[in-house]
Amino acid sequence: MSDKTTNGPAIRFKGFTDAWEQCKLMEVGEIVTGSTPPTSNADNYSSDGSPWITPTDIKSQTISDSPKKLSAQGESISRMVPAGTILVTSIASIGKNTMLTVRGSFNQQINGVVPNENNDSYFLLTMSEIWSKKMKSFASSGTMQIVNKTEFSKMKFEFPKSKREQTQIGQFFAKLDDLIALHQREYDKTVNIKKAMLEKMFPKDGEDKPEIRFDRFTDAWEQRKLGEVTDRVRGNDGRMDLPTLTMSAGNGWMNQIDRFSGNIAGKEQKNYTLLSKSELSYNHGNSKLAKYGVVFELKDYEEALVPRVYHSFKSNDKSVPLFLEYIFATKQPDRELGKLVSSGARMDGLLNINFDDFMGIKIKLPAIDEQKKISSFFKQLDDLIALHQHELELMKIIKKSLLKAMFV
């Protein structure tokens, strides 16, 4: 290691006081670049061989498998590395990082660090997030669009002298990563449950009853035009000091101050629609998440101003507002909405769907009591999803803070 030393991090485990030393990556392990056995020879690959990693395979903190695997012949002409090797992408999506938990190989777009006996693998994995930031900053500055083996090897960072301190830090972050992974799994699982139930608790095309229902509900659902079960909402009463909102397919209603760091309505705000709690709007904007737009009920505000270009409406005695939101979440109305689009999106990104045509689309509804029961069920799922998302984001913030405090 280099003779240059620096003070330790702000937070350390008890018993460790030695200064950390600055050294190059090539001093903490062997730097290995990847290789690709000829794909023209199918014998180089096998369905049950050792993993061969590409940048697109790196999606988690650790990795033990890959879609493409090497046969014994493929291994013989590849650069194989042991379990515990840290992988960092050097070309595509620079700085993506993971640790191989099994013996394997990787392609030329990845640099590997095989830790020597004096350095802990999980410590280096955690630290690779710091390497990643440095590599990305090089790439964004235009100095290195490709972080080659030589440049990667010479990158300098501060390390503790003691492998025992590295191991304690590594084990601490391993537990933190496990906790983050747990919250991610719970979030993903709940999102998938909601998706599956949206498919099963609403009738499919051509049917008038859903696959899954609550007890005692047996009647067929009725087909109605949206305009028969809702009333239009438009205009405002002149108050301009109300929250000014916008809508996104992924996050629903958002305050413009939070989304855009300021109110972007400008002079147009005087034409915004005054929306009250439990009323809804349809943002007929095309996006990757919602090809034919989205509908959301106003839940978190008693009153708010929303863009006039949204089609705003409210339930009458034949419908429950939250139920209507979930109908659109099923994407079932997309077929009818698609028929209304005479051409692509306008210059402002909105689809050419006017209010009257929107009100003319047909939806299927059960009795009010069943609408309320279904809405309550999905509301509980949404609350659970929000809880897992909050916990996940919180753990990521904690990890980010600890990375700053526990590394130099």
C-alpha positions as CSV (number, residue, x, y, z in Angstrom):
1,M,0.0,0.0,0.0
2,S,0.9,3.6,-0.4
3,D,2.7,5.4,2.4
4,K,0.2,8.3,2.2
5,T,-2.2,8.1,5.1
6,T,-5.4,10.0,6.0
7,N,-7.5,10.2,9.1
8,G,-10.2,7.6,9.5
9,P,-14.0,8.1,8.8
10,A,-16.4,10.0,11.0
11,I,-18.0,6.8,12.3
12,R,-15.9,3.7,13.2
13,F,-16.4,0.5,15.1
14,K,-14.9,0.5,18.6
15,G,-11.3,-0.4,18.9
16,F,-10.1,0.9,15.5
17,T,-8.1,4.1,15.5
18,D,-5.4,3.7,12.9
19,A,-5.4,6.1,10.0
20,W,-6.7,4.9,6.6
21,E,-4.2,4.6,3.8
22,Q,-4.6,5.8,0.2
23,C,-3.9,3.2,-2.4
24,K,-4.6,2.2,-5.9
25,L,-7.2,-0.5,-6.7
26,M,-4.5,-2.7,-8.1
27,E,-3.0,-2.8,-4.6
28,V,-6.0,-4.3,-3.0
29,G,-6.6,-7.1,-5.6
30,E,-6.0,-8.4,-9.1
31,I,-7.7,-6.3,-11.8
32,V,-9.2,-8.5,-14.5
33,T,-10.9,-7.5,-17.7
34,G,-13.6,-9.7,-19.2
35,S,-13.7,-11.9,-22.3
36,T,-16.3,-13.3,-24.6
37,P,-15.8,-16.8,-26.0
38,P,-16.8,-16.9,-29.7
39,T,-20.6,-17.1,-29.9
40,S,-20.3,-18.8,-33.3
41,N,-19.3,-21.9,-31.5
42,A,-22.4,-23.2,-29.5
43,D,-20.1,-25.6,-27.6
44,N,-18.7,-22.7,-25.7
45,Y,-22.0,-22.2,-23.9
46,S,-24.2,-24.5,-21.8
47,S,-27.6,-24.2,-20.1
48,D,-26.1,-25.5,-16.8
49,G,-22.6,-24.1,-16.9
50,S,-20.9,-21.3,-14.9
51,P,-22.4,-17.8,-15.1
52,W,-21.1,-15.4,-17.8
53,I,-22.1,-11.8,-16.8
54,T,-22.9,-8.8,-19.0
55,P,-23.8,-5.3,-17.8
56,T,-27.5,-6.0,-18.3
57,D,-27.3,-8.9,-15.9
58,I,-26.1,-6.6,-13.1
59,K,-29.3,-5.7,-11.2
60,S,-28.6,-6.4,-7.5
61,Q,-25.8,-6.2,-4.9
62,T,-24.7,-9.8,-5.5
63,I,-25.1,-12.2,-8.5
64,S,-24.8,-15.9,-8.8
65,D,-26.5,-16.7,-12.1
66,S,-27.0,-15.3,-15.6
67,P,-29.1,-16.1,-18.7
68,K,-26.0,-17.2,-20.6
69,K,-23.6,-19.7,-19.1
70,L,-20.2,-21.1,-20.1
71,S,-19.6,-24.8,-20.8
72,A,-16.3,-26.4,-19.7
73,Q,-14.9,-25.6,-23.2
74,G,-16.0,-22.0,-22.8
75,E,-14.4,-21.8,-19.4
76,S,-11.1,-23.0,-20.8
77,I,-10.8,-20.0,-23.1
78,S,-12.3,-17.4,-20.7
79,R,-10.9,-15.4,-17.8
80,M,-12.6,-17.2,-14.9
81,V,-12.6,-15.5,-11.5
82,P,-13.4,-16.8,-8.0
83,A,-16.4,-16.1,-5.8
84,G,-16.0,-12.8,-4.1
85,T,-14.9,-10.9,-7.2
86,I,-16.2,-7.4,-7.5
87,L,-17.6,-6.5,-10.9
88,V,-17.9,-2.9,-12.1
89,T,-19.1,-2.0,-15.6
90,S,-16.6,0.0,-17.6
91,I,-18.4,0.9,-20.8
92,A,-22.2,0.3,-20.9
93,S,-23.9,2.0,-18.0
94,I,-20.6,2.9,-16.4
95,G,-20.3,2.1,-12.7
96,K,-22.9,-0.6,-12.2
97,N,-21.5,-2.9,-9.5
98,T,-22.1,-6.3,-8.0
99,M,-20.2,-9.2,-6.4
100,L,-20.0,-12.7,-7.8
101,T,-21.0,-15.2,-5.2
102,V,-19.8,-18.1,-7.3
103,R,-17.0,-18.8,-9.7
104,G,-17.7,-17.2,-13.1
105,S,-16.7,-14.9,-15.9
106,F,-17.9,-11.7,-17.6
107,N,-17.6,-9.8,-20.8
108,Q,-15.2,-7.0,-21.9
109,Q,-17.5,-4.2,-20.7
110,I,-16.8,-5.1,-17.1
111,N,-13.7,-4.7,-14.9
112,G,-13.3,-7.2,-12.1
113,V,-11.4,-6.9,-8.8
114,V,-10.3,-10.2,-7.2
115,P,-9.5,-9.2,-3.6
116,N,-6.2,-10.3,-2.2
117,E,-5.9,-12.0,1.1
118,N,-5.6,-8.7,3.0
119,N,-8.9,-7.3,1.8
120,D,-12.5,-8.2,2.5
121,S,-14.9,-8.9,-0.5
122,Y,-18.0,-7.3,1.0
123,F,-16.1,-4.2,2.1
124,L,-14.8,-3.8,-1.4
125,L,-18.4,-4.4,-2.7
126,T,-19.7,-1.6,-0.5
127,M,-16.8,0.6,-1.5
128,S,-17.4,-0.1,-5.2
129,E,-20.4,2.3,-4.9
130,I,-17.8,5.0,-4.3
131,W,-15.7,3.7,-7.2
132,S,-18.9,3.8,-9.3
133,K,-19.5,7.5,-8.6
134,K,-15.9,8.4,-9.5
135,M,-16.1,6.4,-12.8
136,K,-19.4,8.1,-13.6
137,S,-18.0,11.6,-13.0
138,F,-15.1,10.8,-15.3
139,A,-17.5,9.7,-18.0
140,S,-19.8,12.7,-17.6
141,S,-16.9,15.1,-17.8
142,G,-15.9,13.5,-21.1
143,T,-12.5,12.4,-20.0
144,M,-13.3,8.7,-20.0
145,Q,-16.1,7.3,-22.0
146,I,-14.5,3.9,-21.5
147,V,-12.8,3.2,-18.1
148,N,-10.1,0.8,-19.3
149,K,-8.2,-1.6,-17.1
150,T,-5.2,0.7,-16.8
151,E,-7.2,3.7,-15.7
152,F,-9.4,1.6,-13.4
153,S,-6.3,0.0,-11.8
154,K,-4.8,3.4,-10.9
155,M,-7.9,4.9,-9.3
156,K,-7.0,5.9,-5.7
157,F,-9.1,5.5,-2.6
158,E,-8.6,5.3,1.2
159,F,-8.7,1.9,2.9
160,P,-8.3,0.8,6.5
161,K,-5.1,-1.1,7.2
162,S,-6.9,-3.8,9.2
163,K,-8.7,-6.5,7.3
164,R,-10.7,-7.0,10.6
165,E,-12.0,-3.5,10.3
166,Q,-12.9,-4.0,6.7
167,T,-14.7,-7.2,7.6
168,Q,-16.8,-5.5,10.3
169,I,-17.7,-2.7,7.9
170,G,-18.5,-5.2,5.2
171,Q,-20.7,-7.3,7.5
172,F,-22.6,-4.3,8.7
173,F,-23.4,-3.2,5.2
174,A,-24.2,-6.8,4.2
175,K,-27.0,-6.7,6.8
176,L,-28.2,-3.3,5.6
177,D,-28.3,-4.6,2.1
178,D,-30.3,-7.6,3.1
179,L,-32.8,-5.3,4.8
180,I,-33.0,-3.2,1.7
181,A,-33.5,-6.3,-0.5
182,L,-36.2,-7.5,1.9
183,H,-38.2,-4.2,1.6
184,Q,-37.6,-4.4,-2.2
185,R,-39.0,-7.9,-2.4
186,E,-42.0,-6.9,-0.2
187,Y,-42.7,-3.9,-2.4
188,D,-42.4,-5.9,-5.6
189,K,-44.6,-8.7,-4.2
190,T,-47.4,-6.3,-3.2
191,V,-47.2,-4.5,-6.5
192,N,-47.6,-7.8,-8.3
193,I,-50.5,-8.8,-6.1
194,K,-52.3,-5.6,-6.9
195,K,-51.7,-6.2,-10.6
196,A,-53.0,-9.7,-10.5
197,M,-56.1,-8.7,-8.5
198,L,-56.9,-5.9,-10.9
199,E,-57.1,-8.5,-13.6
200,K,-59.2,-10.9,-11.5
201,M,-61.6,-8.6,-9.6
202,F,-62.9,-6.8,-12.7
203,P,-64.8,-8.5,-15.5
204,K,-62.8,-9.3,-18.7
205,D,-63.9,-8.1,-22.1
206,G,-67.1,-9.8,-23.1
207,E,-68.0,-10.9,-19.5
208,D,-70.2,-9.3,-16.9
209,K,-68.8,-10.9,-13.7
210,P,-65.2,-10.9,-12.4
211,E,-63.3,-14.1,-11.6
212,I,-62.9,-13.2,-7.9
213,R,-65.6,-11.6,-5.8
214,F,-66.4,-10.9,-2.2
215,D,-69.0,-13.1,-0.5
216,R,-72.7,-12.4,-1.1
217,F,-72.1,-10.5,-4.3
218,T,-73.5,-12.4,-7.3
219,D,-75.3,-10.0,-9.6
220,A,-74.0,-9.2,-13.0
221,W,-72.1,-5.9,-13.5
222,E,-73.9,-3.3,-15.6
223,Q,-72.4,-1.5,-18.6
224,R,-72.8,2.2,-18.4
225,K,-71.4,5.2,-20.2
226,L,-69.0,7.1,-18.0
227,G,-71.2,10.2,-18.4
228,E,-74.1,8.4,-16.8
229,V,-72.4,7.8,-13.5
230,T,-70.4,11.0,-13.3
231,D,-70.9,14.8,-13.6
232,R,-68.5,17.4,-15.1
233,V,-66.3,19.6,-12.9
234,R,-65.0,22.8,-14.3
235,G,-64.1,26.4,-13.5
236,N,-63.0,28.0,-10.2
237,D,-64.1,30.6,-7.7
238,G,-61.2,33.0,-8.2
239,R,-59.0,31.8,-5.3
240,M,-55.5,31.5,-6.5
241,D,-53.8,30.6,-3.2
242,L,-54.8,26.9,-3.3
243,P,-52.3,24.1,-3.9
244,T,-51.6,23.9,-7.6
245,L,-51.2,20.3,-8.8
246,T,-50.1,18.3,-11.7
247,M,-50.5,14.6,-12.4
248,S,-48.0,11.9,-13.4
249,A,-48.8,8.3,-14.4
250,G,-46.3,6.9,-11.9
251,N,-47.0,9.2,-8.9
252,G,-50.6,10.4,-9.3
253,W,-51.3,13.9,-8.0
254,M,-48.2,16.0,-7.2
255,N,-47.8,19.6,-6.0
256,Q,-46.1,21.6,-8.8
257,I,-43.7,23.0,-6.2
258,D,-42.5,19.5,-5.4
259,R,-42.4,18.3,-8.9
260,F,-41.0,21.3,-10.7
261,S,-39.4,23.3,-7.7
262,G,-42.0,26.0,-8.3
263,N,-45.4,26.8,-9.6
264,I,-45.3,26.6,-13.4
265,A,-48.9,27.6,-14.0
266,G,-48.1,31.2,-14.5
267,K,-51.0,33.4,-16.0
268,E,-52.8,30.2,-17.0
269,Q,-53.6,29.5,-13.3
270,K,-56.6,31.7,-13.4
271,N,-58.1,29.2,-15.9
272,Y,-57.3,26.1,-13.8
273,T,-60.1,23.9,-12.5
274,L,-61.0,23.9,-8.8
275,L,-61.1,20.3,-7.8
276,S,-62.5,19.2,-4.4
277,K,-61.6,16.1,-2.4
278,S,-63.0,12.9,-3.9
279,E,-63.4,14.5,-7.4
280,L,-61.3,13.1,-10.3
281,S,-59.4,14.2,-13.3
282,Y,-58.3,12.4,-16.5
283,N,-54.9,13.4,-17.8
284,H,-55.1,12.4,-21.4
285,G,-51.4,12.6,-21.9
286,N,-49.5,9.8,-23.6
287,S,-46.6,8.2,-21.6
288,K,-44.6,5.0,-21.3
289,L,-46.6,4.0,-18.3
290,A,-50.0,5.0,-19.6
291,K,-50.5,5.0,-23.4
292,Y,-54.0,6.4,-23.1
293,G,-53.6,8.5,-20.0
294,V,-54.6,8.1,-16.4
295,V,-57.3,8.9,-13.9
296,F,-56.8,9.8,-10.3
297,E,-59.1,10.8,-7.4
298,L,-58.1,13.8,-5.3
299,K,-57.4,12.3,-1.9
300,D,-54.7,14.3,0.0
301,Y,-56.2,17.8,-0.4
302,E,-59.6,19.3,0.5
303,E,-59.3,21.6,-2.5
304,A,-56.7,22.2,-5.3
305,L,-56.3,23.8,-8.6
306,V,-55.5,21.5,-11.5
307,P,-54.8,22.2,-15.2
308,R,-57.9,23.0,-17.3
309,V,-56.7,20.7,-20.0
310,Y,-57.4,17.7,-17.7
311,H,-61.0,16.3,-18.0
312,S,-62.3,16.7,-14.5
313,F,-65.4,15.0,-13.1
314,K,-67.1,13.7,-10.0
315,S,-69.1,10.6,-9.1
316,N,-72.9,10.8,-8.8
317,D,-75.0,8.3,-6.7
318,K,-74.3,5.5,-9.2
319,S,-70.5,5.4,-8.7
320,V,-67.8,5.5,-6.1
321,P,-64.9,7.8,-7.0
322,L,-62.1,5.5,-5.9
323,F,-63.7,2.6,-7.8
324,L,-63.6,4.7,-11.0
325,E,-59.9,5.3,-10.5
326,Y,-59.3,1.5,-10.2
327,I,-61.3,0.8,-13.3
328,F,-58.9,3.0,-15.2
329,A,-55.9,1.3,-13.4
330,T,-57.0,-2.0,-15.0
331,K,-56.3,-0.5,-18.4
332,Q,-59.6,-2.0,-19.7
333,P,-60.9,1.4,-20.9
334,D,-57.8,1.7,-23.1
335,R,-59.5,-0.1,-25.9
336,E,-62.3,2.5,-26.1
337,L,-59.9,5.4,-25.5
338,G,-57.7,4.1,-28.3
339,K,-60.7,4.3,-30.7
340,L,-61.2,7.9,-29.9
341,V,-57.6,8.9,-30.8
342,S,-57.9,10.2,-34.3
343,S,-54.2,11.0,-34.5
344,G,-51.1,11.2,-32.3
345,A,-50.5,13.5,-29.4
346,R,-50.8,17.2,-29.8
347,M,-47.9,19.6,-29.4
348,D,-48.6,19.8,-25.7
349,G,-48.4,16.0,-25.4
350,L,-52.1,15.4,-24.8
351,L,-54.1,12.9,-26.9
352,N,-56.9,14.2,-29.1
353,I,-59.7,13.1,-26.8
354,N,-62.3,15.7,-26.0
355,F,-64.5,15.7,-22.9
356,D,-67.7,14.6,-24.5
357,D,-66.1,11.7,-26.2
358,F,-64.4,10.7,-23.0
359,M,-67.7,10.7,-21.1
360,G,-69.1,8.5,-23.8
361,I,-66.8,5.5,-23.1
362,K,-68.4,2.4,-21.7
363,I,-67.4,0.9,-18.3
364,K,-68.8,-2.0,-16.2
365,L,-69.9,-1.4,-12.6
366,P,-71.4,-3.5,-9.8
367,A,-73.8,-2.2,-7.2
368,I,-72.5,0.6,-4.9
369,D,-71.9,-1.7,-1.9
370,E,-69.6,-3.9,-4.0
371,Q,-67.9,-0.9,-5.5
372,K,-67.1,0.3,-1.9
373,K,-65.8,-3.2,-0.9
374,I,-63.5,-3.4,-3.9
375,S,-62.3,0.1,-3.5
376,S,-61.5,-0.5,0.2
377,F,-59.5,-3.7,-0.7
378,F,-57.3,-1.9,-3.2
379,K,-56.9,1.1,-1.0
380,Q,-55.4,-1.2,1.6
381,L,-53.1,-2.7,-1.0
382,D,-52.0,0.8,-2.1
383,D,-51.4,1.8,1.5
384,L,-49.2,-1.3,1.9
385,I,-47.3,-0.5,-1.3
386,A,-46.7,3.1,-0.1
387,L,-45.5,1.7,3.3
388,H,-43.0,-0.6,1.7
389,Q,-41.9,2.1,-0.7
390,H,-41.3,4.5,2.2
391,E,-39.3,1.9,4.1
392,L,-37.3,1.1,1.1
393,E,-36.5,4.8,0.3
394,L,-35.7,5.4,4.0
395,M,-33.2,2.5,4.1
396,K,-31.5,3.7,1.0
397,I,-31.2,7.2,2.5
398,I,-29.7,5.7,5.7
399,K,-27.2,3.6,3.6
400,K,-26.2,6.7,1.6
401,S,-25.6,8.7,4.8
402,L,-23.6,5.8,6.4
403,L,-21.5,5.4,3.2
404,K,-20.4,9.1,3.7
405,A,-19.8,8.7,7.4
406,M,-18.1,5.3,7.5
407,F,-15.7,5.8,4.5
408,V,-13.1,8.5,3.9
